[in-house]
Amino acid sequence: MNVVLSTLNSKFIHSSLALRYLKAYGQAHGQAYDIVEYTINMPVLHILSDITERNIDVLGFACYIWNIEMTLHVVDMVKAVRPDIKIILGGPEVSFTADEILHRCHAVDYVVQGEGEEAFYQLISALQNGKDGLEEEIPGVRGRHISGELMGSTEAVEVKDLSTIPFPYVEEDMEDLEHKIIYYESSRGCPFSCQYCLSGNKNTVRFFPQERTFKELQWFIDHKVKQVKFVDRTFNCAPHHHRPMMEFMRDADTETNFHLEMEPELMTEWETNILCETPPGRIQIEVGVQSTHKKTLDAINRYNDWPYIQKAIRPIIEAGRTHVHMDLIVGLPYENKARFGLSFNDLFSLQPHALQIGFLKLLKGSGVRRMTEYQYISDPLAPYEVLSTHVLPYKDVRFLKHFEDVFERFYNSERFRTVFGYIGSKLIKEHTDTSIIGEDTVTNHVPPIKKYDPTKVEPKKDAFSYFCEMTQAWLDAGNHKVNLKDIDQIEFLYNFFLSKGDKVAAELLQYDTLVSYRGKVRSEAVGLPKQTKEFLQEGEAFWRNEEIASQYIPNYTFKEWRKIRQQYVEMPMSKDTAYVLGIDNVPSTPFTVVIDVNKEVKPFIRPDIEAC
């Protein structure tokens, strides 16, 4: 019997851990399956053609919110042209709605509910023995009997002993997955019961044997895997389990990066310290805060102690060794646009490397899907994303979708880390300072004389309102309706900064553009004209004087103008911007800054050789 396992990944760089688990478990018990992965970006007819070229008796698909509609389309067509193929669906998107799926799509023969390693193997064994897998019930397997009646188990199953599941990767995988993300897990389940998620339905966690995890992590290191992304829902839920692994990651001789989802409430000084001392780039963490509003958190059965979270996370971000990604969710109970803005400001105050804004999805099987008191309206098709709530009208959801897009393009892209680090620090300071302007206010940071005039009180500026303004400017320009090139987006930012009178931000954007794009993205519109030989030759005396230039650029030798022009950019700059960039000895007279687009040397002020 020829069994093929498949799924439609959301992107080419993704790979399916679930399929590899099924294959490894089947192989350990004498069954052989092939794996064929597609993406949701491929034409359906191409997928159909590839499937029908193969000799297949049983075809299994892993189903998720991003692929369920397209998967059902594919299996309908497969069944139409190859009715002899038995089609089995599994995965979280069908595990809690097996009967609904079987009624809706008559091309589906079976649904495996829950963790599928044991259930799928038993179903294939039954089919190989000429049985239907339904009359003799298999835990986790629901299907369509020859009579047309739905029969079999109605429970979503778990594998109790994870040690029975073999390591899912083999040598030949490494060539196929060379340019893809490698997924891995050391535990299953979650100790929490957040109502928007499926992982905490049973509030239990099971662990793979620790000695085995060390061997498998070393296997990834030996194969020079770039990133291992743990899919453990709460990696740091058990110190006896996660702490030895974190020490292993810290101490390993490797360039491999490990991505971990960590619960901030469970982080102690131990976890904070190790993430502050681990080699740069070795570990990155994703921290799901979701909201800082207690009433919201109570409604979704989640607890956050925001002061504690700040204490745990801030030192990690400031140490700069571990990439910190923090999450918020739009559409939770009791959180309107303004209250979401407060949650946003709370997280932004830490200046994480990435602040992801997600939108609530009413997942099938989740508690929030049953919370009718919050008047949820959502997309009826996967991914079931929220459109409005009892406190958040659709117009606000729509605006926040654009807000998320703008924030993702500019802040989360990390291409403009310098300018948004500067803006972030300024916004955080302005938001925490009281700003009162009266007739007798003294500038230059001297405390004002308290002659209070309520008509001249400046509203506090905060990060949320700042990015709302940026989003509105983006919408006013019609940028949400067109595909923009990188330079067009940079020009928008440049003009936005200038419209706010922020020359420092505009100049820092120029710097970020040069170093992020290695000097290849230029435009007069953002003050970055193409650099000519003639322009550089204004400082020819410096570039030809290897002795002086070497004081700024170690091991410098003058070769040819083309080489210099490729790596170094000269530009005028204000004193305030130079201070932000950490440039020393900034003069009071106009000066020219040299920027190394490869960031091998710090920006420096080109000396006037003739004046020396």
Sequence and secondary structure as in RCSB ss.txt:
>XXXX:A:sequence
MNVVLSTLNSKFIHSSLALRYLKAYGQAHGQAYDIVEYTINMPVLHILSDITERNIDVLGFACYIWNIEMTLHVV
DMVKAVRPDIKIILGGPEVSFTADEILHRCHAVDYVVQGEGEEAFYQLISALQNGKDGLEEEIPGVRGRHISGEL
MGSTEAVEVKDLSTIPFPYVEEDMEDLEHKIIYYESSRGCPFSCQYCLSGNKNTVRFFPQERTFKELQWFIDHKV
KQVKFVDRTFNCAPHHHRPMMEFMRDADTETNFHLEMEPELMTEWETNILCETPPGRIQIEVGVQSTHKKTLDAI
NRYNDWPYIQKAIRPIIEAGRTHVHMDLIVGLPYENKARFGLSFNDLFSLQPHALQIGFLKLLKGSGVRRMTEYQ
YISDPLAPYEVLSTHVLPYKDVRFLKHFEDVFERFYNSERFRTVFGYIGSKLIKEHTDTSIIGEDTVTNHVPPIK
KYDPTKVEPKKDAFSYFCEMTQAWLDAGNHKVNLKDIDQIEFLYNFFLSKGDKVAAELLQYDTLVSYRGKVRSEA
VGLPKQTKEFLQEGEAFWRNEEIASQYIPNYTFKEWRKIRQQYVEMPMSKDTAYVLGIDNVPSTPFTVVIDVNKE
VKPFIRPDIEAC
>XXXX:A:secstr
  EEEEEEESSTT   HHHHHHHHHHHHTT  EEEEEEETTS HHHHHHHHHTS  SEEEEE  TTTHHHHHHHH
HHHHHH TTSEEEEESHHHHT HHHHHHH TT  EEE B  HHHHHHHHHHHHTT  STTTT TTEEEE TTS E
EE    B  S GGGS  S  HHHHHHTTTS EEE SEEE S   TT STTSS  EEE  HHHHHHHHHHHHHTT 
SEEEE  TTTTS HHHHHHHHHHHHH     EEEEEE GGG  HHHHHHHHHS TTSEEEEEEEE   HHHHHHT
T    HHHHHHHHHHHHHHTSSEEEEEEEET TT  HHHHHHHHHHHHTT  SEEEEEE B  TT GGGG GGG 
 EE SSTT BEEE SS  HHHHHHHHHHHHHHIIIIIT TTHHHHHHHHHHHHHHHHS  B  TT   TT     
   GGGB     HHHHHHHHHHHHHHTTGGGS   HHHHHHHHHHHHHHTT HHHHHHHHHHHHHHTTT   BGG
GTB    HHHHGGGHHHHH HHHHTTTSTT     HHHHHHHEEEEE  HHHHHHTT SS  SS  EEEEETT S
S  EE   GGG 
